[in-house]
Amino acid sequence: MYHHLQYYGYFKAQRGSLPSSATHQRVWKNNPRYLLSGSFGKRDDLIPDPLQKEKRLWPTCLSTVHRQLEAVSGDSLKLSSPLLKSRQLLHDDLGEVNPRLREPRDLFAFFSGSRPLGAPRWPVECEVIKENIHHIEWVPPQPEYFYQPTGNEKIPEIVGEEKGTVVYQLDSVPTENSYFTSSRVGGKRGIIKELAVTLQGPEDNTLLFESRFESGNLQKAVRVDTYEYELTLRTDLYTNKHTQWFYFRVQNTRKGATYRFTIVNLLKPKSLYTIGMKPLMYSQLDASTHSIGWRREGNEIKYYRNNMDDGQQPFYCLTWTIQFPHDQDTCFFAHFYPYTYTDLQCFLLSVANSPVQSQFCKLRALCRSLAGNTVYLLTITNPARTPREAAAKKAVVLTARVHPGESNGSWIMKGFLDFILSNSPDAQLLRDIFIFKVVPMLNPDGVIVGNYRCSLAGRDLNRHYKTILKESFPCIWHTRNMIKRLLEEREVLLYCDFHGHSRKNNIFLYGCSNNNRNFWLHERVFPLMLSKNAPDKFSFHSCNFKVQKCKEGTGRVVMWRMGILNSYTMESTFGGSTLGNKRDTHFTTEDLKSLGYHVCDTLLDFCDPDRTKFMQCLTELKVLLQQEIHKKFKEFGQDLDLEGSWSDISLSDIESSTSGSDSSLSEGLPVHLLNVADELSQKKKMYKKKKRKPLQSRKQRNKQYQKHNLMKESKLAEDAPERAEFASTQQKQSAFFKNSENTSSSVMKNEKQRVNELNGRDKGTSLDSSNMTTLILTKNEERMQREKRGFTVSCSAKRSSNPSQEPAPDMKPNWSRNRYPATKRGRTATTVYPSLHIYTYP
């Protein structure tokens, strides 16, 4: 508090507490502007008693402030004065001065109509060009049909840098061996280099490539012929994988020439490009002169396996030809319609500045990402008239862009927001009965840098919804925590995470089969209703409700286990539709936005008080399930009577696994913690090596020896001759134990016979027999002296349990040589103890 008061100029220490208090007092009187900047001592110089501080501080300071202000004009307290320390004080422009503190800053930098947008923050390794990239929205007037392969598509041979010329290459690209450390607006400091080649003159037709802008990810371009280029995509930052999304710019085009582009390092063996999907192209001249935006272009499209594997993982190529519409044009190519972090901020800014929409849409910062970019949370609902009405509202949670390269999720989200924020009667009804929690971009860092799947932690966020690493995965941790708090307040009717799919056409849902028979098949009602509302886009037969073990960390499974029955992942294709009127055509942004509207329409049907639609869908689902079960059993060649307990069949046994991407390599600890984990594991190993094994007690050793001998006996029992000999040794045990009158001399005699036998078998040994005999005799004498009392003998666990066969405590056994089976010839003469061992002492 005192430092706070000193900072704002309202605290003056006691005169006697400072050696130079008189000097400071004189300064105060002579220059009243020091009233706002004076700090006349450190905390150690203040009044020691906290209560006395509080009593003396305010009367003294406030009276002094008022006296000084009476004698000061407004001009002497201007903020432009060089002696002012704080810019947090505001002053009136009138004759009387009334200083006051500014309003406190927001916890997170938040934009409003009077403030500029917060610029994206990049990792410090990334170079970023200063140009602002913006594209217009446009809907093609005619359907854009799939490419029809002819079978004569050329498969260009990959030649690489050796035979080609590098015309563009990123210098500083974070690799898998590094990890994110810090970020700043504008990325890397210093002068931005020109990476494209320098043209030699107006006749030079070399294309100029660029991708150092939001969501761009081209790493290298090699010119292998006059109009042919090989392109290498940058992997997700701090990884060596996930190349599918692409977005880059070309300049210095030539009209009429046929260019060929070949991307050489794609990783997925299957792709929609094999069944007719075309890349997207954007011409700036067409956009500025004819208002034409992104469109599907390309011929001779071929997706094939690269013949230049690195031995670790196979690469795949995408090649296509293109003719540019204009000379000296600037064009862009993309895997799908881009939707950047700046696009989202512009949309949210328009909502925040709308006097109508801002009444029922509250914009908040959910958290900050690793790079410091704001993750926005929208709460959309009409104000309730009573607290009881507010508490009765159910919640709906929608999220998007956890995978940054799946921009189709953002377009569906934009369509949903456009409708739910409109003045449509259906939208107003939805806002009356629901509270919508919307996170439109879960992974802003990945979107900014052009990743396809991962965050700056180098991991797939949609596999870490169970994480406890708040600092490494803040967006996911805060989203789950927000939903957890929401569930404590009210029922969450629906959770849906918007994604994109690179191998299947149409739009479909992944859900979770419910094991509760009271709600059997209920999780399938919403997808079936959605397929009826959007029959030319949504495919119910592509939906899947199996919960796989590898998907336990996904949003839909974690939210389902938290208690949300209708928990879904919505997958929208990068390609188009194979259904109805849109069959064999590409999706446009308008198609995807219309699906956002259909989500709202289906919500109204799903929650209709008249349950007729719901029950009709439930009946239809049972019929479809019966047909699916019949089909499965016919495949196995079995007949099944479904009139009885067919509903007891597990649905997970009927459905196949989902066809989502394999992100097993992107699970686990974030990249920056891997080195720490390796160091800890190495230290543990070294510690285990250094640590001595503790000495066992006699009882533990005996158990260990017994177990060891039992294993040997079981192995010997497998051999018939050895089994017979083992049985004979068991029969001789009683005679052995009865022979308790032998003295130590008989034991030594037997030992001598054993030594002689050993020496007779191994005549070539270098060990002297007399020395060995002396050694054994000495050892036996010492042992017999120690074991005069209570020399105990333990037999195998398979011995007879008759107590009469057990030796008395004061008896000593007679070791007879014929108790030990003869060893195999050709090996070193050793002695085997099949059923007897001695308890030794330490």
N, C-alpha and C positions, 0 to 999 in steps of 0.2 A: 504493500500500500504506500509506503513512504517513497520508495523509488518511483512508483507511479505518480505520486504528487510532485516529486522533484522533476520528473520528466515533463509534466505539463506546467511547471512553474508556480505551483500553489504551495510549496513547502519551503519554509525558511527555518533553519536550525536555530536553537537558542544562542543568544549572544555569547554567553560565557562558555559554551561548549567548543568553540573554535578559537584558536589562537589569533586568527586574523579577522575576527568578527567585526571589529570596528571598520576595517578597510572595506569589507563587503557591505556593511551598512551604509557607508558613504557612497559606494557605487549605486546602491539601490536608490538613494535619495537624489543623486545627481543624474542618473540615467534610468528613468522609470521603465524603459523597455526591457531591462534585465528582469523585471517582474515575471516575464514569460519564459525567461531562459535560465534563471539562476538555479544553481544546485550547489549549495555551500557546504558540503560535507558528505562523507560516506556513512554507511549504516552504523559503523562503530562509533561515530561521533554523536549519535542521536541519544535521546533520553533513554536511560536503561529500562525504566518501568513501563511496560506496555500500557497499563491503565493511565499512568501519568501522561504518556505520549498522547493518548487519545483526548484527554481532558485539555491539555495545553495547546494542542496543535490547532484545532479549528478556531477557537476564539482569537488566538494570536494571528494566525494566517489570514483569516477572513477579514478581521478588522484592519490589518495592514493593507490587504488588497483593496478594500473599499476606500481607505484614505488615499492610497496612491492613485486609484482610478479617478477620484474626484479632481485631481490636479493634472490629469493627463488628457490630452486631446486625442481624437480618433486617428489623426494622422500618424501619431507616434507608435501605434500598435498595428500597423499594416503588416500583412504576412510577407511582404517583399523585403522587409528589413533583414539585413545580413546577420543581425544579432539574434534573430529568432531561432530557437532550437526546434520547436514543434510546428508541424503543419496540421495538427489535429484541432487547432483552435479556430473558431469562426468568429467574426466581428461584424457588427452592424455598420453600415455606411453613414448612419446619421451622426449627429454631434455627440450623442451619448454612447459610450462604448459598453457593450454587454458581451464579453467573451463567453463562448460555450464550446463544448466538445462536439466534434463531428459525430455522425451516427456510426456505430461500430460496423466494421467491414463484415461481409458475409464470411462464413466459415470456409466456403469454397468460392472461387472467383465465379460469379454468376452474371450473366448478361441481362441487360434490359434494353429498352428502346433507346436510352441515352448513353449506353456503353457499347464499345465495339465487341465483336466476337472474340472469344479466347482462341488464340492461334494454336494449332496442333503442336504438341511437343514430340520431338523425335529423339531416338537414341543419338548420343553424341558422335557415334561412328558414321552416321548417315549424312551424305551430302544431299542438299535439297535446293532445287532451282527456285528462283524468286517469282517466276510466272504463276499466275492464278489460272488453273485449268477449270473450265466450266463448259458443260454441255447442255444443250436445250433438250427438253422432252418432246418427243414426237411419236405419233402412232402411224405406222404405214397404212396407206389407204387400202391396200390389197393384202391378202394373206401371204405370208412368206413360207413357202413350202420347203420340206426337207430336200436335201440334195439326193439325187438318185444315182447311185454308183453305176458306172458303165462296165467296170471290169478291166478297163484299159488305163486306169490311173497309174501314173509313173511313180516308181519308188526310187527317189534319188539316193545315191550313195553318199554317206556322210564322209566328208574329207577333212574337216576340222581346220585348225590354224596352219597346219603344215603346208597345205596346198592353197589355202585361202588367205584373205587379208582381213585382219581385225579392224573394223570400222567403229566399234563402240565396245567399251568394257569398263565396268565399275572397278575402281581401285580399292576402296575400303569396304569390304563386305564382311560383317561378323560371321565367323565360322562356327562349327559345332564345338570347337575347343574353347570358345569364349562364352561370356554371358553378359547380360545387361547390367550396367553399372549406374548410368545417369542419363539424363535427357535435358534438352533445352529446345526452346522455340527456334525453328530454323535449322535444327540438326547441327552438323559439324561446323566448328568455327573456321574462320578464314575465308579466303577467296574461293569461289566455286569454279572448279576447273571446267574447261570445255572438253568433254569426252569424245564428242563426235569428230570425225576427220575434218580437216580443212579443205574446202573445195579449191581446185586448181584454176577454176574459171567458170564462165557461164555454160560451157559445154560439158562440164563434169556432172555426170548423172548419178553420182553416188548418193544413196539415201542417207539422211542424217537421223540417227536414232536418239531417243531420250526416254527415260523412265523415272527420273529422280523427282517425282511429284507424288501426291497422295495416291496410294493404292497401286502405284506402278512397281513392276518387279522384273524388268528385263536386265539381265546381267551382262550379256555379251552378244555381239552381232558380228558374224564373219561373212565377208563377201566372197563367194566361191565362183561366181560368174557375173556377167554384166548385169543381169536382172535377177540373180538368185542369191539368197541369203540364208545362212544357218543361224538360228537363234538359240541361246541358252538362257533359261529362266533362272532367277535367283531363288534358292530354296528359302523356306521360312527362316527368319533370323535366328541365329544360335542353334540351328539344326542342320542336317544334311539331307533332308527329305521334304516331302509335301510340295511337289511342283505340279500344279494343275491350273490354277488361276494365272492369267496373263493379261497385261495391260501396258501398252507402250505407244509411243508417238513416232511418226516418220515424217520427214520433210524433204523438199527438193524432188517431188514426184514428177513423172513424165506421163502424159496422157497417151493412151493407146498401147503402151508397152505392157507385155505380160510379165508380171513379177511372180517369183515363187519364194515363199517363206516356209522354212522347215524348223519346227521346234524339236530339239534333239534330246531333251532330258526329262520327258514326262515319266511318271512312275507307275501309273495305274495300267494294268494289262487290258482292262475293258474301258470303253469310253463311248459316249453318245455319238462321237464323230464317226464311228463305224456304222451307224444306222441313220445317217442323214443330217446330223447337226452341222450348221455352218458357223464360222466365226462372225463376230460383229465388227463393222467398220464405221467410222465417223469422219466426215469431211467438213472442215471448217468453212470452206468456201460454199458448200451446199447449205450449211447451217446459216451462214450470214446472208446469202442471196435468196435461197428458196425455203428456208426454215425446215430443212430436212435434217433429222438427227441420226441416231444409231440405226443401222440396217444390216440385215444378214447378207453377206457377200462371200464369194469364193467358189472355185471350180477345182476339179481334179483333187478332191479332198480324200486323203488317205491317212489312216491311223495304223501304224505297224511297229514291229519290234526293231529296236536299234541294233545294228550289227557290231557296235563298238562298246560292248559292256566293259565295266571296270572290274569284273570278277566278283563284286560284292552284291550288287543288285542290278537286275536288267532295266534298261531304259527303253522308252517307247517314243516314237516320233509322230508328229502331226505335220503334214505338209498340205499346202493349198496354193492355188494361183489366184491372182487378182489383177484387175486393170483399174487404175485410178481414174476418176472422172475428170480431173483438171491437171494442168501443168502447174508446177511450183505451188502445190497445195500442201497443207498440213493435215495429216490424217492420223487417226488413232485406231488401234486394234484391241479387242478385248474378248475374253472368254464369255463374259456376260455383261449386262448393263451395269456400269459402275454406279455405286452409291457410297460416297465418301463421308468421313466424319464432318467435314465442312458442310456438305449437303444436309446432314441431319441438323447441324446447328442453325443453318438458315431457316429450316422448317420450324424448329422450336422457337426461334426468334419471332417468327410471324405469329405463332400461337401466343407467346408471351405478350406481344404488342396488341393483340386483338382484345378489345374491351368486352366482347361477348364470350369468346372461348376461354379467356383467362378467369372467368367467373366459376367455371366448373372443371377446369383443367389446372391443377397445381403442379408446377415444375419444381423439382428438388434435385439436389445432387445426392445420389446414392452413395458414392464413394469416389476415390481417385484410383486410376489405374496405376500400374507400375511406373509408367512414364510421367504420371501426373496429369493425365487427361481426365476430364470429368465424365463419370458414368451417370447418365441422367435417369431419373425416375419420374414418371408421370402418374398422378392420381386423378382419375377422371370419374366424376359422379356429380349428380345434381345435389345441391344442399337439401338436407332433410328438414322437414318441418318440426319434428319432435325427436328427442333422443331415442325414443323407442323405435321410431321408424328408421333412424340411422343404424341402430344395433341390429335390426332385422335384415339389413342388406347383406347379400352374399357377395363374395369376391371372385374376380376373374383375373388371373395373372398371365400376361403375355410377354415373351422375350424374343429377341432376335440377335443375329450376328455374333453368336459365340464362336462360330467359324468365320473368320473375316473374309475369306474368298467366296462365301456363299451370299452374294449380294441380292439374290432373288428373295431372301428372307426380309430384307429391308423394304423391298417394293411391296410385298404383301403387308408388312407392318404399316407402310405409308397409306395404303388403301384402307386399312382398318382405321387408322387415326383420322383420315379425311372424313370417313363416314361417321364415326362415333362423336366427332367434334362438330358435326353439321347440325342444322336446325330441322332435320328430318324428324317426323313424328316417331318413327321406330328408334332413332338414335336417342331422342328424349326419353322414350320409355325405358330403354336399356340403362340410361344414366339414372333413372328413377329407382330401378330395382337392383342395380349392381354397383359395386365399387371396382373399377378397373385399375390394376397396378401394372404399369407398362414400363419395361426396360428396353428401349428401342435399339440399343447397341451395347452388348455385353463386353465386347472386346475391341474398344476403340484403338488401342495400340496396334493390334494386328491389322486393322483396317487401314490405318495411316501408313504403315510401312509396306503394305502390299503382301502380307502373309496370306496363305491359303487356309491354314488350319490352326496354327498355334498362336499363343500369346508371346510376349517378350520373355517369359520364363522358359520358352522352348518346349512347352507342353500343350497338349490338347485340353482346353478348359472343360470340354464336355465329357471328360473322364475323371474330373476332380470335384464333383459336387459334394463329396463326402469329406473333403479336405479340412484339416485343422490349421493349415498354413495360411493364416490370414494375410501376412505380408507378401507371400509369394503369389497367391491367387485372390487378390482383394475383391475383384468383381464377382466371382462366384461365391466367395464366402459371405459377402454382404447381401447378395441376392437370396441365398438360402436362409440367412438369418432374418431377412425381411419377411420372407414367406413363413418362416417359423413363428414370428411374432404375429403375423396376420392370422394364422391358424388358431392362435390362442384367443384372438378376439372374435372371429366369425368363421363360418364355413367357407371354404374355397371350392367353388363349384367346378372350376376348370383351370387347368394349367396347360399352356401350349408354347412350345419353343419352335420358332420358324427357322428352317434349314433349307439347304439346296442339295440335289442329288445328281451325280455325274454319270450314272449308268442306267437309269430307268426313266422313261417318259412319264408324263402326267403328274398329278399331285396326289399325295396319299399321306396317311398318318401311321405312325408307330405308337402303339399303346401298351397297356399292361393288363393281362387277363386277371380277372378278379376270382379269388378262391371262395369268396363268401356266396353261398347258394342263394341268399336273400337278394343279392344284386347280380345274379348270374347273367352274363351277356350285356349288362347295362353299359359297360365301357365301350361297346360297339355301336350303340344307338347314335351317338353324336356323329361319328364318321359316316354312318349309313345315311343319316339325314343330310349331311353335307354333300354326299354324292348325288342325292336327289335334287338339291338346290343348284348344283353346278355339274350337270351330267356330262358336259363336254370338256371338263378340265380335271375333275376329281374322280379317281378310280378307287372304289371300295375294295375290289379284288386284289389290289396291290397293297392294301393295309396289312399290317402284321401286329400281333399282340403278344408275342412270345418274349419273355424276359430272360435274356441270356446272361450268363455269368460275366462275360466280358463287357456287358453294358451296365453293370451295377453302379458305376460312377456317373452315369448320364443324368441329365436333369429330369427326364420323365420318370426314371426308375426311382431316383431318390425322392422326388416329390410324391410319387405313388406310395412309397413306403412311409412317408410322413403323414399319409392319410388322405391324399387327394385322389379320389377314385378315377376321375376323368383327367388323366395326365398323359399328354401326347407330345410327340415330336412331329411337326408337319414338314414333310419333304416335298419340295417343289423342284421340278426338273430344270436343268439348264437348257434342255431342248424344247420340246413342245408337247402336243397332244396327239393321242391316237384314238380319240373318242369323238363320236357325234359329228357335229358340223365343223369342228376344228381338226378333224383327223388329218395327220401328216403335215401339220403346220407348226411353225415356231410360236412360242409364247412371246408376247410383247409386254411392256411394262403395264399397259392398260389391263391385260389379262390377269396379271398378278395382283394388281390393285383391286380388281373386281373380286378376287377371291377374299380379300380383306373384308369387303362388304358381305360376301356370302357367309363368312364366319359370324358376323353380327346377326344376319338373318336366321342362321341355324340356331343361334343361341335363343332367339325368341321362340322358335319351334320347340326346342328342347325343354324350355321352361314354361311352355304354355299350360295354364291351369287345366285346360281341356286335354286329358291324357290320351286322346284318341290316336294322334300321330305317334306318340311314344309307344303305345301298345301295338300298333300296326307294325312298327319297325321291329319290335321285340319278337313278334310272331314270325315275321319274315326272316329274322336272324336265326331262329330255331330251325326253320326249313332249310336255309342255306347251310347250316351246320350239319344237319342230317345228311344232306347231299355230299358234303365234304367228307364225312365219316364213311359213307358208303364207297366213295371214290378211293379213299385210302385203303380200306379193307379189300377192295377188289384188286388193288395193286399188289397186295400180299397174298391174293388167292384165297381169301377167307370170306365166309358168310357171317353176317351179324344181324340178329333180330333187334331192331331199334325201338320196338314197341315198349320195352321195359325200361331198364335203367341206362339208357343211352346218354343221359345227361351227366352220368357219373364219370364219363370218359374225360381224362385230362386234356384240356385244350392245347397245352404245350406239346403233347405227343402228336397232335394233328398238324400243327403249323410248322413250317420250315423256319430256319433262322433268318433274321433280317439281313438285307443286303447292303448295310451301311459300310462305311469305310473302316478299315482295320487301323486303329490308333494305338495298338498295344505298344508300339515303339515310342509313343508319345505319352505314356503313362509314367508313373513314378515320381521321384523327387524333381523339383525344378533344376535347371541346368546349373545354377550357381551353388546348389547344395551338393551336387554330385561329388565334387572334389573333397568336400568336407567329409562326406560319407565314406569315400575311399580311404582317406587318411585315418578315420576312426577305425575302420575295419582292419587296416594294416597294423595299427597300434594294438588292437585287441589280439591279433595273431601273434605279434611279438611278445605281448604280455603272457599269452598262454604258453609260448615256448619257454620263456624265462621262468615261469612259475613251476615249481617242483610239485610233483604229484604227492599228496599227503600220504603218509604211511597208513596202511590198513591195520585194523585190529586183527587179532588171531581168528575171531569168528568170521570176519569178512573174507579173510584169506581162505579159510576152510571151505566156505561156500563157493568161492571162485574156483578152487581146486576141484571140488565135487562136480560143479557144472562142466568144467573142462573135461574131466574124466568121463562123464556121462556122454558127452559128444563123441569122444573117442570110442566108447563102447558101442554107440549106435552105428558108427562107421564100420567097426569090426563085425557087427552083426550082419551086415549086408553080404559078407563073404561067408559061404557055407563052411569051409574048413575052419576058418577062424571062429565061426559061431560055435562049432562043436567043441573046439578047444576052450573057448570062453566058458561053455557050460560045464566042462570038466573042472575048470578052476573054481567055479562056484561050488561044486560038490566037495572040493577039498578044503573049503574054508573052515568047516567044523573041526577037521583034524588039525588044521593049522592053529586054531584058537585053543584047542585042548593041550597042545604041546607047550605048556607054560613052565616046565621045569628046567628048560635049557638055560644054561648060563651064557655069559658073554663070550666065553671061549668058543662055543658052538657057532655063535654069530660070526666071530672072526674067522672060523674055519670055513664057513660058507663063503665069506668074502674072499678068502684066499682062492677057493675053487673058482669063483667068478673071474678073478683077475687072471688066473692061469688060463681059463677058457678064452678070455679076451685076447691074451697074449698069443695063444695058440692059433686063433683065427687071423690075427693081424700081425704076422711076423715081421712085416716091413716097417712097422711103426718105429718112430724115433724115441718113444718114451721107454725108459728103463723099467723092467717089470719089478725089480727089487725095490726101487724107489717108490713105485706106485703102490706096492704092497705095504711098505712102511707107512706111507701117507694115509692109506685107508685104515690101517690098524690104529694109528694115532687118532684119526678122526673118530673112529668108533669108540675108543677108550674115553675120549672127552665127552662124547654123546651119552655113553652109558653112565658116566658120573653125573651128568645133568639130569638124567631121566631115571634115577633110582626110584623116585616116587612118581606114581600116577602116570606111567608111560601109556598113553592111549593110542588106540588104533582105530582108523575110520575105514569102513568098507564102502563099496559102491551103493548107490541108492537102490539097486536091484537085488541086493542080498536079502536073505531070508530075515523076516522080522521076528523070528523065534528068539526070545531073550536068553535061552540056554546057550545059544551060539555066540553070544557077545562075550568078550573077554572080561575077566575080573580086573579091577583097577590095578592090582599089584602084579599082574601077569605080564610077561614080555614075550613077544612072538618069536617063533623060529622061522627064519627066512630060508626057504628052500628054493634051490635054483630052478627046479622043474615047474615052479609056479609061473614063470615068465615065458611067453611064447617066443619061439626062435624067430629071429629077424630074417628078412629076405636076403638071399645071397646077392653078392655083388655090391652091397652097401656097407657103410661103416657100422661096425658092431655096436648096437645100442640096445638098451633094455627098455621094454615097454611094460607099464604097470596098468593092466586093464581094469582092475576092480579094487585096487587097494592103494592108498597113499598115506603118508605119515604126516600128522600135524606137527609142523616144525615151529620152533620158537624164534622170535627175532633176536 
